[in-house]
Amino acid sequence: MHSFESTVVSGGTMRRQVLLFFSVVILSSVLGQVSYTIPEEMTKGSLVGNIAQDLGLDVKRLQARKARIHTGDDTEYIMLNKEKGLLIIKERIDREALCDQTTPCALHFQIALENPIEIFPITVEITDINDNAPTFQRDEKKIEISESAVIGSKFMLEKAIDPDIGLNGLQSYTLKPTDHFKLKLHSQSDGVKKVEMILQKPLDREKQEFASLLLTAVDGGEPQRSGTMQIHVTVLDVNDNAPVFTQNVYKASVKENSLTGTVITKVSASDVDKGSNGEVSYLISSSIRSTSELFRITEEGNLILNGPIDFEKARNYEIDIEAVDRGGLSDSSKVVIDIGDINDNTPVINIISSSNSVGEDSSSNTVVAVMSVNDHDSEENGKVRCVINKNIPFTITSTSSSLYSIVTENNLDRERSSEYNITVTCSDEGVPSLSSSVTLTLQISDVNDNAPVFERSSYEAYIVENNTPGLSVFTVKARDADWNQNARVSYILEDSSVNGVPVSSYVSVSADSGVIHAVRSFDYEQIKDFHFRVKAQDGGSPPLTSNVTVKILIQDQNDNPPQVLYPVQTGGSMVAEMVPRSADVGYLVTKVVAVDVDSGQNAWLSYKLQKATDRALFEVGLQNGEIRTIRQVTDKDTVKQRLTVIVEDNGQPSRSATVVVNVAVADSFPEVLSEFTDFPHDKEYNDNLTFYLVLALAVVSFLFITCLVVIISVKIYRWRQSRVLYQSNLPVIPYYPPRYSDTLGTGTLQHVYNYEVCRTTDSRKSDCKFGRAGSQNVLIMDPSSTGTMQRIQSEKSILDEPDSPLEHLGERYLTVLLTCPSV
């Protein structure tokens, strides 16, 4: 990470002073932090620096990562403009109120970024401008000096106070007039100059009893500022000796938070004069206003604590003590007070940046919070050690003298713990130790790291055959240990086939509830069981899946009656079992064999004798269907025995089938044959035969009537044609078709007939039919053509004769129709 230090360059002219407020110059990179230098008293909204550019960050990244300024408990003088990436003045900065005389004066804060957490230390140094003039605590001072004071006598003057520092601070003093006195400045270890007024010309009370002097304090700023104090000198009678302190510097120490009134030390000054001129009084002449408020000195020289002192505000004080006798002569000394630290400050914990949540897939050493810890005490009292509560997958590390980071130490698992309360406890090493703590609540955000898990490793369900399509069979259930969308499970039927048929034509799965529905009605006799796989898929990205095998067992229903395999029932033939008359009790006549395609108790068959010619002669085994004699066969028993056996299954409700068993009680086959030949045919067979005979008779009758009507119609038509030709006087010229032939003009058969010969079974004669004449069209051309007319009339007479060949042909044709089904 790069960092920069910025400062403001000022010169010695007014123009350069104005540039202080607007110029920011990047100078160097120091200790990994960004530093700026600005003058105090800049107006609100003034530019401090382009922090986005100096950090090498894009403005959009500042906004996206929620950049913010963290100042701890201090007043926020500078704010961040995230839209432009600039640091600007939020509140007016007074360097003297902020740092007093401490140099350098700087604001320290951090810019915190999130996702990931990054902390950038920022230092803004506040430079002094000459906005304060030197001032004296009092506007005037009265000094009484004996006329006998020797040249070189020193008189301690009050020092002026200038809150500014450096060149803008107090630089020099002037005293006017300088007839009898001059100024002498003494540099001290704290940088403050002690001001003494030195007598350089003897005083004469008779010439001048009073004198007024003007003391002026001047700073070095531009423009130069000054402050004045009026000094009134009164010349007294003879005072030969000035007070003298026993030590030039007194050293003392006091613990901070000591009670008011505590005696810190005692100073002492002696004056060899006698009487009132030897009486010495003490006063504090410190240039710092707060010093005179914190301490006071008694007439006896006891320096007493007058207010609360705090080591964290000031570690030592240097107090100027002045001893003055009644004659106005004085001496000065310095008291250096070291403030002793006690462990009175608990560590202060400030959360700079923290995450509300962290992903469970976060790697080790992921920063979840950054905090600053400060203890204003010193040495051992200010050393801080921070720990967090145990048995959590986090640890705290120190990144600098005051910054601590909470980072992940082990892998996180939201399913094990979705929230952690991290308590940070910071203790110093003072005696007794002081501590403070803060608790952070951290949510563990879910990632899709758990696949759905079915409640069972496999499922098995039963469904009764002949079910209604759409019936709910059962429900598969899978749970996902993740949260929200990652835990939303949907169910999918995996593609597979059962006996070459897609499993989706057998069952379906509800995607939301996992309910399995039957798509079709099942038949136990066709399929007894099948299995398929259901996949559970969560809603994460990418989704995780698991699957489970489901087996469906079809339960049998009593939907099939028993089927008799033996004895075989036929429509027309008769099968009989023979029992010799010598058969004993228990003789096995036959066995009824039946099966039921159902299963279980639905296929358990029982046999019962429903009807019998002689129920006292036979019995049927309940379980095996064996027909046995239950008594000795006698000659009185009829040959023909008819048994009706009912076969019943054990279903609910039960189904049954019946079979007729014919039994012949005889010793020989001829005897049996003579008795069974008069057995009537099956009624159903006879009924079918009668139906087909009646149908055949009806068809033949219809064909006969149709042929008869056709023949009569033809004869009537021809008769009418011949009558028309006979009554007409017009000659008729015959038209001979191509098949007509005339040999040597002698004439031949005018008509060509087509004969069909059909032969029926067992027919000893060949019946024939003839078709229509090849030519019957006659064209009339001339009435004188009588030859043709005569031929026509002769044809007509032939037709009219009862024994004409045509009539015989018609009768023969009718016979053909009756005997030939193909006609």
C-alpha positions in Angstrom: 0.0 0.0 0.0 1.4 3.4 -1.0 1.1 6.4 1.2 2.0 10.1 0.8 2.8 13.0 3.1 1.4 16.4 2.1 2.5 19.7 3.5 1.8 23.4 2.9 4.8 25.6 2.0 4.6 29.1 3.3 7.0 32.0 2.9 7.6 35.2 4.7 5.3 37.5 2.7 1.6 38.1 2.9 1.1 36.5 -0.6 2.7 33.3 0.6 0.6 33.3 3.8 -2.6 33.3 1.6 -1.2 30.4 -0.4 -1.2 28.4 2.9 -4.9 27.9 2.7 -5.1 26.5 -0.8 -1.8 24.7 -1.6 -1.3 21.0 -0.9 1.9 19.5 -2.1 2.7 15.8 -2.0 6.2 15.2 -0.7 7.0 11.7 0.4 5.8 8.4 1.7 6.2 7.8 5.4 5.5 4.7 7.3 2.8 3.4 5.1 0.4 6.3 5.9 -1.0 9.2 4.0 -0.1 12.6 5.5 -1.3 16.1 4.8 -0.3 19.5 6.1 -2.8 22.3 6.3 -2.9 25.6 8.2 -5.3 26.2 11.0 -8.5 28.3 10.7 -9.4 27.0 7.2 -13.0 27.7 6.4 -15.5 24.9 6.2 -15.5 23.0 2.9 -11.9 23.8 2.2 -9.9 21.1 0.4 -7.4 19.0 2.4 -6.4 16.4 -0.2 -7.5 14.0 -2.9 -7.5 10.9 -0.8 -8.8 8.7 -3.6 -5.9 9.6 -5.9 -3.3 9.4 -3.1 -4.5 5.9 -2.1 -4.7 4.8 -5.7 -8.4 4.0 -5.4 -11.2 4.7 -7.9 -14.0 6.9 -6.6 -16.5 4.2 -7.4 -14.6 1.7 -5.3 -14.7 4.2 -2.4 -18.5 4.3 -2.6 -18.9 0.6 -3.2 -16.6 -0.3 -0.3 -18.4 2.1 2.1 -15.4 4.3 2.8 -15.7 6.2 6.0 -13.6 8.2 8.5 -13.0 6.8 12.0 -11.7 9.3 14.6 -12.4 7.4 17.8 -13.7 9.7 20.5 -12.1 12.8 19.0 -14.1 15.6 17.3 -14.4 15.0 13.6 -12.8 18.1 12.0 -12.4 16.5 8.6 -15.0 14.7 6.5 -14.8 12.5 3.4 -16.6 13.4 0.2 -17.1 9.9 -1.3 -18.6 11.3 -4.5 -15.4 13.0 -5.4 -12.9 11.2 -3.2 -11.8 14.3 -1.4 -11.0 15.2 2.2 -12.5 18.5 3.2 -12.8 20.7 6.3 -15.8 19.9 8.4 -15.2 22.1 11.5 -12.9 25.1 12.0 -9.6 24.0 13.4 -7.9 26.1 16.1 -4.5 24.7 16.6 -4.1 26.4 20.0 -7.3 24.9 21.4 -6.4 21.5 19.9 -2.7 21.2 20.8 -1.9 24.2 23.0 1.9 24.5 22.8 2.5 20.9 21.6 4.4 20.5 18.4 3.9 19.1 16.0 0.1 19.4 16.2 -1.7 16.7 14.1 -5.0 15.0 13.6 -4.8 11.2 13.5 -7.7 9.2 12.0 -8.3 6.2 9.8 -10.2 5.6 6.6 -11.9 2.3 6.7 -13.0 0.2 3.7 -15.1 -2.9 3.7 -15.3 -6.0 1.6 -12.5 -6.7 2.3 -11.7 -4.7 5.4 -8.8 -2.3 4.9 -7.5 0.5 7.2 -5.5 3.5 5.9 -4.0 5.7 8.7 -4.2 9.4 7.9 -2.3 12.1 9.5 -3.2 15.8 9.0 -0.6 18.2 10.5 -2.0 21.5 11.6 0.4 24.4 11.1 0.2 27.6 13.1 -0.8 31.0 11.7 -0.3 34.3 13.5 -3.9 34.6 14.8 -3.0 35.5 18.4 -1.2 38.6 19.8 1.0 38.4 22.9 -0.9 39.3 26.1 -0.1 40.0 29.7 -2.2 38.7 32.5 -2.4 42.1 33.9 -2.6 45.4 32.2 -0.3 47.1 34.7 2.3 46.3 37.4 3.3 48.3 40.4 6.9 48.1 41.6 8.4 49.8 44.6 12.2 50.4 44.5 14.4 51.9 47.1 16.4 54.9 46.1 19.4 53.2 47.4 19.1 50.3 44.9 22.5 49.8 43.3 23.0 49.8 39.6 22.4 46.3 38.2 19.5 45.5 40.5 17.1 43.1 38.9 13.4 43.3 39.0 11.4 40.3 37.7 8.7 41.3 35.2 5.7 39.3 34.2 6.1 37.4 31.0 3.7 37.8 28.1 1.6 34.9 26.8 1.3 34.1 23.1 -0.6 30.9 22.2 1.1 30.8 18.8 4.3 28.9 18.3 7.5 29.3 16.3 7.9 32.6 14.5 4.3 33.4 15.3 5.0 33.1 19.0 6.5 35.7 21.4 9.8 36.9 20.1 11.0 40.0 21.9 10.2 42.7 24.5 10.8 46.5 24.5 10.7 48.9 27.4 10.2 52.6 27.1 11.5 54.9 28.3 15.0 53.6 29.1 16.3 56.4 31.2 16.9 54.3 34.4 16.0 50.8 33.3 16.8 48.3 30.6 15.5 44.8 29.8 17.4 41.6 30.0 16.0 38.3 28.6 17.1 34.9 29.9 16.4 31.8 27.8 15.0 28.8 29.7 14.9 25.1 29.1 11.2 25.2 28.2 11.9 27.8 25.5 10.2 30.6 27.4 12.3 33.7 28.0 12.5 35.2 31.5 12.2 39.0 31.5 14.1 41.1 34.0 14.2 44.9 34.3 17.8 46.0 35.2 18.5 49.3 37.0 21.1 51.1 34.9 21.0 54.6 36.6 20.7 55.5 40.3 17.3 56.7 41.5 16.7 59.8 43.5 13.4 60.0 45.3 13.8 63.8 45.7 14.0 64.3 42.0 11.4 61.7 40.8 9.2 59.7 43.2 7.1 58.1 40.4 8.0 56.7 37.0 5.8 55.1 34.3 7.2 52.5 31.9 5.6 50.7 29.0 6.6 47.0 28.4 5.8 45.8 24.9 5.8 42.1 23.8 6.2 41.5 20.1 5.8 38.2 18.1 7.5 37.4 14.8 4.4 36.8 12.6 3.3 38.7 9.6 1.6 41.0 10.2 3.4 41.5 13.5 1.3 41.5 16.6 2.1 42.9 20.0 0.8 43.4 23.6 1.6 45.9 26.3 1.7 46.3 30.0 2.1 49.5 32.0 4.7 49.5 34.8 4.4 52.0 37.6 7.6 52.4 39.6 7.5 54.1 43.1 10.9 55.2 44.5 11.1 54.4 48.3 13.6 55.2 50.9 16.8 53.2 51.4 16.6 49.4 50.8 20.1 48.0 50.5 19.7 44.2 49.9 17.5 42.2 47.6 16.1 38.7 48.5 18.1 35.7 47.4 16.7 32.2 46.8 18.6 29.3 48.3 18.3 27.4 44.9 18.1 28.6 41.4 16.0 25.5 40.5 13.8 23.5 42.7 12.7 20.0 41.7 9.6 18.3 43.0 7.2 15.5 42.0 3.6 14.8 42.6 1.2 12.0 41.6 -1.6 12.8 39.2 -5.0 13.0 40.7 -3.5 14.2 44.0 -5.9 16.1 46.3 -6.2 19.8 46.1 -4.2 21.4 48.9 -1.3 18.9 48.7 2.0 20.6 49.5 4.3 20.0 46.6 7.5 21.7 47.8 8.8 24.7 49.7 11.0 27.5 48.4 13.0 29.8 50.5 14.6 33.2 49.9 16.5 35.4 52.5 17.0 39.1 52.7 19.8 40.4 55.0 18.1 43.7 55.6 16.5 44.3 58.9 13.0 45.3 59.7 10.4 45.6 57.0 13.0 45.6 54.3 14.0 42.1 55.2 10.5 40.7 55.0 10.1 38.5 51.8 6.9 37.6 50.0 6.5 35.0 47.2 4.5 35.0 44.1 4.1 32.9 40.9 5.1 34.7 37.8 4.5 31.9 35.2 3.6 32.9 31.7 1.1 30.1 31.2 -2.3 31.0 32.5 -3.2 27.4 33.5 -0.2 27.1 35.7 -1.2 29.9 37.9 -4.6 28.3 38.2 -3.2 24.9 39.2 -0.7 26.0 41.8 -0.5 28.7 44.5 2.3 29.7 46.9 1.9 30.8 50.5 3.7 33.5 52.4 5.9 30.9 53.9 7.0 29.6 50.4 4.9 26.4 50.4 3.9 25.5 46.8 0.4 24.0 47.0 -1.7 22.1 44.5 -4.7 24.2 43.7 -6.4 22.1 41.1 -6.6 18.7 39.4 -3.5 17.6 37.5 -3.5 14.9 34.9 -0.4 13.1 33.7 -2.0 12.5 30.3 -2.4 16.3 29.8 1.0 17.4 31.1 3.9 15.3 32.4 5.7 18.2 34.0 5.3 21.9 34.9 8.0 24.7 35.2 6.9 27.4 37.5 8.7 30.8 38.0 8.7 31.9 41.6 9.5 35.5 42.5 10.6 36.6 46.0 10.0 40.3 46.7 11.0 42.3 49.8 9.1 45.3 51.1 11.6 47.6 49.4 10.7 46.3 46.0 13.8 44.3 45.4 13.3 40.8 44.2 14.9 37.5 43.1 13.5 34.6 41.0 13.8 30.9 40.9 12.2 28.0 39.0 10.3 25.0 40.3 10.3 22.0 38.0 7.4 19.6 39.0 7.3 16.1 37.5 3.8 14.5 37.5 3.8 10.9 38.4 1.5 8.6 36.4 -0.9 6.3 38.2 -3.1 3.7 36.5 -6.2 5.7 36.3 -7.2 5.1 32.6 -8.8 2.0 31.3 -8.0 1.0 27.8 -10.3 2.6 25.2 -11.6 0.3 22.5 -12.9 1.9 19.3 -14.2 -0.3 16.5 -12.9 1.1 13.3 -14.5 -1.3 11.0 -16.4 -4.6 11.4 -18.4 -6.9 9.3 -21.9 -7.9 10.2 -21.5 -11.2 8.5 -18.9 -13.4 7.0 -19.3 -16.3 4.6 -18.8 -19.8 6.0 -16.4 -20.5 3.1 -14.1 -17.7 4.2 -10.4 -18.7 4.3 -8.3 -18.6 7.4 -7.0 -15.1 8.5 -10.0 -13.3 6.9 -10.3 -10.0 8.7 -13.8 -9.5 10.3 -13.1 -6.5 12.4 -10.4 -3.8 13.0 -10.2 -1.8 16.2 -8.0 0.7 17.9 -7.1 0.3 21.5 -5.5 3.2 23.5 -4.5 3.6 27.1 -3.4 7.1 28.0 -1.3 6.0 30.9 2.4 5.5 30.4 4.9 2.8 30.7 3.5 -0.4 32.3 0.2 1.3 33.0 -0.2 2.0 29.3 0.8 -1.4 27.9 -2.3 -3.2 26.7 -3.0 -6.8 25.9 -6.2 -7.9 24.2 -7.8 -11.3 24.2 -11.1 -12.8 22.9 -13.3 -15.4 24.4 -12.3 -19.1 23.9 -13.8 -21.9 21.9 -14.6 -19.8 18.9 -12.9 -20.0 15.5 -11.4 -16.5 15.7 -8.3 -15.0 17.0 -7.1 -11.4 17.6 -3.8 -10.1 16.3 -2.0 -6.8 16.8 -1.1 -5.1 13.5 0.5 -2.0 15.1 1.0 -0.5 18.5 -2.7 0.4 18.8 -4.5 -1.5 16.1 -5.9 -4.9 16.5 -7.6 -7.2 14.0 -10.0 -10.1 14.6 -9.4 -12.8 12.0 -10.8 -16.2 11.3 -8.6 -19.0 12.7 -10.4 -22.1 11.7 -13.0 -23.1 9.0 -16.4 -21.8 9.6 -19.6 -23.8 9.4 -22.9 -22.0 9.5 -24.7 -25.3 10.1 -22.8 -25.8 13.3 -23.1 -22.2 14.5 -24.8 -19.5 12.6 -23.8 -16.6 15.0 -20.9 -15.8 17.2 -20.7 -13.2 20.0 -17.0 -12.2 20.1 -16.1 -10.5 23.3 -12.8 -8.5 23.1 -11.2 -7.8 26.5 -8.3 -5.4 26.7 -6.3 -5.1 30.0 -3.3 -2.9 30.9 -0.4 -4.0 32.9 -0.9 -1.6 35.7 -1.4 -2.5 39.4 -4.2 -3.0 39.8 -4.9 -3.8 36.2 -7.7 -2.0 34.5 -9.7 -3.5 31.6 -12.5 -2.8 29.2 -14.4 -5.0 26.8 -16.6 -4.8 23.8 -18.8 -7.5 22.2 -19.3 -8.0 18.5 -22.1 -10.0 17.0 -21.1 -11.8 13.8 -23.5 -13.6 11.5 -22.2 -16.5 9.5 -23.7 -16.2 6.0 -24.6 -19.4 4.2 -23.0 -20.8 1.1 -24.3 -23.9 -0.7 -21.9 -26.4 0.8 -24.5 -29.1 1.8 -26.3 -31.4 -0.6 -29.9 -32.5 0.3 -30.0 -35.6 2.4 -32.9 -38.0 2.2 -34.5 -39.2 5.4 -33.8 -42.8 4.4 -31.1 -44.5 2.3 -33.8 -46.2 0.2 -37.6 -46.2 0.1 -40.1 -49.0 -0.3 -43.8 -48.5 -0.9 -46.8 -50.6 -1.6 -49.7 -50.0 -3.9 -52.7 -52.2 -4.5 -53.3 -53.1 -8.1 -56.2 -51.7 -10.1 -55.5 -48.3 -8.5 -56.9 -45.1 -9.8 -54.4 -43.1 -12.0 -53.1 -40.1 -10.1 -53.2 -41.9 -6.8 -50.7 -40.6 -4.2 -48.4 -43.5 -3.3 -46.1 -42.0 -0.7 -43.7 -39.1 -0.1 -40.0 -38.9 -0.3 -38.4 -36.2 1.9 -34.9 -34.7 1.8 -33.5 -32.0 4.0 -30.8 -29.5 3.3 -28.8 -28.1 6.2 -28.1 -24.9 4.4 -30.4 -21.8 4.7 -32.9 -20.0 2.6 -32.6 -20.5 -1.1 -29.7 -22.9 -0.7 -32.0 -25.1 1.4 -35.0 -25.1 -1.0 -35.2 -28.7 -2.2 -36.9 -29.7 -5.5 -37.5 -33.3 -6.5 -36.8 -34.7 -10.0 -37.6 -38.2 -11.4 -34.5 -39.5 -13.0 -34.8 -41.0 -16.5 -34.9 -44.8 -16.5 -37.1 -47.5 -18.0 -39.1 -50.4 -16.7 -39.4 -53.3 -19.1 -38.5 -51.0 -21.9 -41.1 -48.4 -21.0 -40.0 -45.0 -19.5 -40.5 -44.9 -15.8 -42.3 -41.5 -16.2 -45.3 -43.5 -17.7 -45.6 -45.3 -14.4 -45.1 -42.7 -11.7 -44.5 -38.9 -11.4 -42.9 -36.9 -8.6 -44.1 -33.5 -7.3 -41.2 -31.1 -7.6 -42.1 -29.2 -4.5 -43.5 -31.7 -2.1 -41.8 -35.0 -3.2 -45.2 -36.8 -3.4 -45.0 -39.7 -5.8 -48.2 -40.3 -7.8 -49.2 -43.3 -9.9 -49.6 -42.3 -13.5 -51.4 -45.5 -14.6 -53.4 -48.4 -13.1 -51.1 -51.3 -12.2 -51.8 -55.0 -12.8 -50.1 -57.3 -10.4 -50.2 -60.1 -12.9 -48.2 -58.0 -15.4 -45.8 -56.3 -13.1 -45.1 -57.1 -9.5 -42.5 -54.5 -8.6 -40.2 -52.0 -10.1 -37.7 -49.4 -8.9 -36.5 -46.0 -9.9 -34.4 -43.1 -8.6 -35.5 -39.7 -7.3 -33.1 -36.8 -7.3 -33.2 -34.0 -4.8 -31.7 -30.8 -5.9 -31.3 -27.6 -3.8 -31.7 -24.0 -5.0 -28.1 -23.0 -4.7 -25.7 -21.9 -7.4 -24.3 -24.2 -8.5 -27.0 -26.6 -7.2 -26.1 -29.7 -5.2 -27.9 -33.0 -5.6 -28.4 -36.4 -4.1 -30.5 -39.3 -5.1 -32.3 -42.2 -3.6 -33.7 -45.5 -4.9 -37.4 -46.1 -4.6 -39.0 -49.5 -4.9 -42.7 -49.9 -5.6 -44.3 -53.2 -4.8 -47.6 -54.0 -6.4 -50.0 -55.7 -4.0 -52.3 -58.3 -5.4 -56.0 -57.9 -5.5 -58.4 -60.7 -5.9 -59.4 -59.7 -9.4 -59.0 -63.1 -11.2 -61.2 -66.2 -10.8 -59.6 -69.6 -10.6 -59.0 -71.3 -14.0 -59.7 -75.0 -14.4 -56.9 -76.8 -16.2 -58.3 -80.3 -15.9 -60.7 -81.8 -16.8 -60.8 -79.8 -20.0 -64.2 -78.5 -20.9 -65.1 -78.8 -24.6 -68.2 -77.7 -26.5 -69.2 -80.9 -28.3 -67.2 -83.8 -27.2 -67.9 -85.7 -24.0 -65.1 -86.8 -21.6 -66.0 -89.2 -18.8 -64.0 -90.7 -16.0 -64.5 -94.5 -15.5 -64.9 -96.0 -12.1 -65.1 -99.8 -11.9 -67.9 -101.2 -9.9 -65.3 -103.0 -7.8 -63.9 -99.7 -6.6 -63.3 -99.5 -2.8 -63.8 -96.7 -0.5 -61.3 -93.8 -1.2 -60.9 -94.8 -4.8 -59.3 -91.9 -6.7 -61.7 -91.1 -9.6 -59.9 -88.0 -10.9 -58.3 -84.8 -9.8 -59.6 -81.3 -10.6 -56.6 -79.2 -11.4 -57.1 -75.4 -11.2 -54.8 -72.3 -10.9 -55.3 -68.7 -9.9 -53.0 -66.1 -11.4 -53.4 -64.0 -8.2 -50.9 -64.4 -5.4 -50.9 -65.1 -1.7 -54.2 -65.9 -0.1 -56.0 -64.8 -3.2 -54.5 -67.8 -4.9 -55.3 -70.3 -2.2 -57.9 -72.6 -3.8 -60.4 -74.8 -2.1 -62.6 -77.4 -3.9 -66.2 -78.2 -3.0 -68.8 -80.6 -4.5 -71.7 -78.4 -5.5 -74.0 -80.9 -7.2 -73.8 -84.6 -7.8 -76.0 -87.3 -9.2 -75.3 -89.2 -6.0 -73.7 -87.1 -3.3 -73.3 -90.2 -1.1 -70.9 -91.8 -3.6 -68.2 -89.1 -4.2 -66.4 -86.4 -2.3 -63.9 -83.8 -3.3 -60.7 -83.0 -1.4 -60.9 -79.5 0.0 -57.3 -78.6 -0.7 -56.2 -80.9 -3.5 -59.3 -81.3 -5.6 -59.2 -85.1 -5.7 -62.5 -86.8 -6.3 -62.7 -90.0 -4.4 -65.4 -92.5 -3.5 -66.7 -92.4 0.0 -68.4 -95.8 -0.1 -68.3 -99.0 -2.0 -69.7 -98.9 -5.5 -72.7 -101.1 -6.0 -74.7 -102.5 -9.0 -77.5 -100.2 -8.1 -75.4 -97.1 -8.8 -76.3 -95.6 -12.2 -73.7 -95.7 -14.9 -73.9 -92.0 -15.7 -72.7 -89.8 -12.8 -72.5 -86.0 -13.2 -70.5 -84.0 -10.7 -70.4 -80.2 -10.5 -67.3 -79.1 -8.6 -66.8 -75.4 -7.5 -63.3 -74.1 -7.2 -63.1 -71.1 -4.9 -60.1 -68.8 -3.9 -59.5 -67.3 -0.5 -59.7 -63.6 -1.6 -62.0 -61.0 -0.2 -64.4 -61.1 -1.8 -63.7 -64.6 -3.1 -64.0 -65.6 -6.7 -64.9 -69.1 -8.0 -65.2 -71.3 -11.1 -67.2 -74.5 -11.7 -66.4 -77.6 -13.6 -68.6 -80.5 -14.6 -67.1 -83.9 -14.2 -68.8 -86.9 -16.0 -68.2 -90.2 -14.3 -69.1 -93.6 -15.8 -69.6 -96.4 -13.3 -68.9 -99.4 -15.5 -66.5 -102.2 -16.0 -66.3 -102.1 -19.8 -66.1 -99.5 -22.5 -69.0 -100.7 -24.7 -71.3 -100.4 -21.7 -70.2 -96.9 -21.3 -70.6 -96.0 -24.9 -74.1 -97.3 -25.1 -75.1 -95.2 -22.2 -73.4 -92.0 -23.2 -74.4 -91.8 -26.9 -77.7 -90.3 -26.1 -76.2 -87.5 -24.2 -77.7 -84.3 -25.8 -75.3 -81.9 -27.4 -74.5 -78.8 -25.7 -77.4 -76.3 -25.8 -75.3 -73.5 -26.9 -73.9 -75.5 -29.8 -77.4 -76.5 -30.9 -78.6 -72.9 -30.7 -75.8 -71.7 -33.0 -76.4 -74.5 -35.5 -80.1 -73.6 -35.7 -79.3 -70.0 -36.3 -77.0 -70.7 -39.2 -79.5 -73.1 -40.9 -82.3 -70.5 -40.7 -79.9 -67.9 -42.1 -79.0 -70.1 -45.1 -82.6 -70.9 -45.9 -83.5 -67.2 -45.9 -80.7 -66.4 -48.3 -81.6 -69.2 -50.7 -85.3 -68.2 -50.7 -84.3 -64.6 -51.5 -82.2 -65.7 -54.5 -84.9 -67.9 -55.9 -87.5 -65.2 -55.8 -85.1 -62.7 -57.3 -84.3 -65.0 -60.2 -88.0 -65.8 -60.8 -88.8 -62.1 -61.0 -85.9 -61.5 -63.5 -87.0 -64.3 -65.8 -90.6 -63.2 -65.9 -89.6 -59.6 -66.6 -87.4 -60.7 -69.5 -90.2 -62.7 -71.1 -92.7 -59.9 -70.8 -90.2 -57.5 -72.3 -89.5 -59.7 -75.3 -93.2 -60.3 -75.9 -93.9 -56.7 -76.0 -91.1 -56.1 -78.5 -92.4 -58.7 -80.8 -95.8 -57.2 -80.8 -94.4 -53.9 -81.8 -92.5 -55.3 -84.8 -95.5 -57.4 -86.0 -97.9 -54.5 -86.2 -95.5 -52.2 -88.1 -95.4 -52.1 -92.0 -91.9 -50.7 -92.2 -89.2 -52.9 -93.7 -86.6 -54.2 -91.3 -82.9 -54.4 -92.3 -81.1 -56.5 -89.9 -77.8 -55.3 -88.5 -75.2 -58.1 -88.1 -72.6 -57.6 -85.5 -69.0 -58.6 -86.1 -69.6 -62.0 -84.6 -72.3 -62.8 -87.2 -71.1 -64.9 -90.1 -72.9 -65.8 -93.4 -71.6 -68.8 -95.4 -72.5 -68.8 -99.1 -75.6 -66.7 -98.4 -77.3 -69.7 -96.8 -77.6 -68.1 -93.3 -76.6 -69.6 -90.0 -77.3 -69.1 -86.3 -78.1 -65.4 -85.8 -77.2 -65.3 -82.1 -74.1 -66.2 -80.2 -74.8 -67.5 -76.7 -72.4 -67.7 -73.8 -72.7 -70.8 -71.7 -71.4 -71.3 -68.2 -71.2 -74.8 -66.9 -71.2 -75.3 -63.2 -71.1 -78.6 -61.3 -72.3 -79.2 -57.8 -71.2 -81.8 -55.4 -72.8 -85.2 -56.0 -74.3 -83.8 -59.3 -74.5 -86.4 -62.0 -75.5 -83.8 -64.7 -74.0 -80.7 -66.0 -76.4 -77.8 -65.7 -75.8 -74.7 -67.7 -77.0 -71.2 -68.2 -76.9 -69.0 -71.1 -76.3 -65.3 -71.4 -77.9 -62.7 -73.5 -77.7 -63.0 -77.3 -74.7 -61.4 -78.8 -76.9 -59.2 -81.0 -80.4 -58.1 -80.5 -80.4 -54.7 -82.0 -82.6 -54.3 -85.1 -82.5 -51.3 -87.4 -85.7 -50.6 -89.5 -84.8 -49.2 -93.0 -87.5 -50.1 -95.5 -91.2 -51.1 -95.1 -90.9 -53.4 -98.1 -88.4 -55.6 -96.4 -90.8 -58.4 -95.6 -88.3 -61.1 -95.3 -86.8 -59.6 -92.2 -90.3 -59.1 -90.7 -91.2 -62.7 -91.4 -88.1 -63.9 -89.6 -89.0 -61.8 -86.7 -92.4 -63.1 -86.6 -91.1 -66.6 -86.8 -88.9 -65.8 -83.8 -91.9 -64.5 -82.0 -93.9 -67.7 -82.7 -91.0 -69.7 -81.4 -91.1 -67.7 -78.2 -94.8 -68.1 -77.9 -94.8 -71.9 -78.2 -95.0 -73.7 -75.0 -92.4 -76.3 -75.8 -90.0 -73.9 -77.5 -86.3 -74.4 -76.9 -86.1 -71.0 -75.2 -88.7 -71.9 -72.7 -86.8 -75.1 -71.9 -83.6 -73.0 -71.6 -85.4 -70.7 -69.1 -86.4 -73.7 -67.0 -82.9 -75.1 -67.2 -81.5 -71.7 -66.1 -83.7 -71.6 -63.1 -82.5 -75.1 -62.2 -78.9 -73.8 -62.4 -79.7 -70.9 -60.1 -81.2 -73.2 -57.5 -78.3 -75.7 -57.7 -75.3 -73.5 -58.3 -74.4 -71.2 -55.4 -72.1 -69.3 -57.7 -74.9 -68.1 -60.1 
